[in-house]
Amino acid sequence: MTSNPIFCALDVPEVDAALQLGRSIAPHVGGLKLGLEFFCAVGPEGIRRVSEESGLPVFLDLKFHDIPNTVAGAVRSVMALKPAILTLHATGGRAMLEAAGNAAREEAARLGCAAPKVVAVTVLTSMDAGDLNSVGVPAAPADQVVRLAELVRDSGLDGTVCSPKEVALVKQVWPEAFTVVPGIRPAGSNVGDQKRVMGPREALDAGASVLVIGRPITEAADPVAAAEAIARSLAG
């Protein structure tokens, strides 16, 4: 993992487009996040190409959520791609979380590579209290995030994914947590479908380990300048 906390989300379906953008912003970010859109379009080989040719750590954001045996198998399968960070859904439960963590560590040892940071998503940044209530969770997002963070901690994983609004709360109950924080919006950025957001400097000060920043960089008129400006704001 690099000292730069910015991981740029490359939500594109083409390898060449991802590589072109990744190479251009490489001096100003610490890694690249590749998620479901990219993985479904180009598969493991596309992930491998971006990882090898960009020279940057890759955050593989597939948010596994299934029965423990299936998730453990999926984790073992993607370990050949040597991701720096790997995501699950915390709502999969303790048995699933433990199985995933064990699979990642065992497969990394077998391959002779570093184990990824295995982190679990608490409450998506696109959800608010009304959304939680509609799926049967009568809790405020902050309360649900803390509840799930404690479950993830007790399951032996590395950390959580939460919005910047809750990262300080996670750090209170789990000071050592590796905290991946999406929902980062620099001043003047379009919030889009995100409901719980914060600026990059504020989120870092609140306890974020990694800042996931996508559209404020990738949809900017000049992505390189946008990435550089955010990096400079954090350095300052």
N, C-alpha and C positions, 0 to 999 in steps of 0.2 A: 504494500500500500504506500502511496506517495504522501508527501506532506501537504499537497494541495487538496482541500476537501471537496472540490467541485467535481462531480460526475455528471457529464452531459448526457441527457436522455436522447438517443438517436432513434426516434420513432419514425423510421422509414422502412419501406419494403425491399430496398435494393442494396446489395453489397457495395457496389461502386459508389453510390451516393453516400452511404455511411462512411466509407473509407475516405472519400474526398473531404467530407465535413470533419471527420475525426482528425485527419492529418492537419487540416488548416487550423483547428483550434487547439491542437496538442500542446503548444507551449503555455497555454493558459488554463488548462484543466488537469485534474489528477487522474481521470479515468473516464470510461464510456459506459453508459447503461444501455443494454440491449434487452428489449422486452418481447412480449408476445407477438406483436405485429411483425417484427423483424424475424423472430424465430420461426413463425408459421410460414413466412414467405420464402425464407432461404435455408432454414434448417441448421443443423450443427455445423456443417461445412462453412456456412456464412459467418457464424460466430467465430469459428477457428480462424478464418481469414482476417477478420477485423482485429482479433486479438493479436495475431502474429504480425500483421502488416502495419498496424497503427503504433505498436510499441507501447500501448497504454493498458493498464489493468482494466478488465472487463467485469462489470456488474451484470450478472445474468438474472434478470428480473422476470421469472416465470411463475412465481407465486403458487407453488405446488399446494394442492389441497385435495387429499383423497385418503383412502384407508392407509394405515401405516406401511404395510408391505409394498403397496404400489408406489407410495412416495419415496420409500427407501430405494426401490429399484430405479426410479427416475433420477434420484440424486446420484446414484452410482453411475448411471448412464452419462450424465452431463459432466462428471468429474474429469473425463478425458479432455474437456475443453479448458480445464484449469481456470475456472472463474475466480475472481478475487472476492466476490460477494454473491450469495445465492439466497433467494427469498422463498418463504413458505407463508401460508396463512395461519396465524395463531389459532384461529377458530377450528382448526383441524384437531386440536386436543393434544393432551400430553403424550399419549402413546405415539401419535404421528410425529410430533416434534422430536421426541427422543430417538425414534427410528431414523429420522432424517439426519440428525446430528451425528449419530453413530455411523451411518452409512458414509457421510462425507469424510469423517476422520479415518475410517477404515480404508476407504478407497484411495484417499490421498496417501496414506502410508503404503499401500500396495503399489501405487504409481510412482512413489518417491517424490511427490510434489507437496507444496504447502497446502494445507487445508483452507478452504474459503471461510470467510466470515458468514456463518449461517444465521440469518436474521428472519424474524417473523413479522408479518404485517399485522398491525393491531386494528385500527379503523382507517379505512381509505380516506384520503384527503378530500374526496368528492362527496363525502357523507357528512350530514349534520344530525342533530338529535331526532329530527323528524324521519330521516332515512333509517336510523337505527330502530326507531319505534315501529316502522313499517315492516321490518323483518323480525320483530318479536324481541327486541332488546330495549327495554324501558329504562335506559340509562343515558346520562349525558356522555358525549364523546370522551371527555377527559376521564370520567370514571371507568368507562369501558377500556380505554387505553391502559390505564394503570392496572386494572384487573388482569388484562391479557399480558402485560409486560411482566407481571409477577409470575404468571404461568410459564412464560417463555424462559425467564430466569431459572425457575425451578426445574425446567426440562433440560437444562444444561446447554442451551444454545448461546450464541455470542451477543445477541442484541435484538433490537426491534426496528421496525419501520413505523414511524408515527408522524403526524403533522408537527410543524414547528410550534404550534400552540400547546402541545403536550410534552415536548421533549424535556423541559425542566422538571416536570412531574415524574417522568420516567427515571431521570437521574436521581431524584430523591429516594425512590424505592430500590434503585439498582445503579449505584454510582459507577460501576465498571461497565455498564452496558455500552455496546457499540451501536450508536444511534444513527440510523439512516433516515434522512428527513427530506421528503418531497414537499410540494406546495410552497416552493421558494419563488417569490416574485419581487424583483427589484422595483424601486419606486417608478411609477409610470407604466408598469407592465400590465397587460391584460390578464385578469384573473382567470378567465375562461371557465372551465367546469370545476375549478377548485373552490372549496368553501372555507377551508381553514388554512390561511396563508400568512407568510411573514417575509420580511426582507432578509437577504443572505447574512448580513453582519449580525442582525438581531438573533437569527436562528443559531449562528455559530456561538454567539455569546451565551445563548440559553443552554448549550450543551450538545449541539449536533456534532457527530463525528464525520458524517458525509452529507453534503448538500446535493440533492438531485435537482438539476436545473435543465429543463428541456426547451420549451417554446420561447422563453425570453432570450435564448441564444439562437436556436435553430430557425426561428421565424423572424429574427431581426433582419433589418435591411443589410447589415454587415455583421454576420455571426462572429467573425474574429474580433472585431472591435467590441462587440457585446460581451464576449467571454473575457477579453482583456480588462474591460471596465469592471466586471464583477470581481475578477481576481485581484485587481488593484484595490478595490474597496475593502476586501478582506485583509490584504496586506497592510492597509493603512489603519 
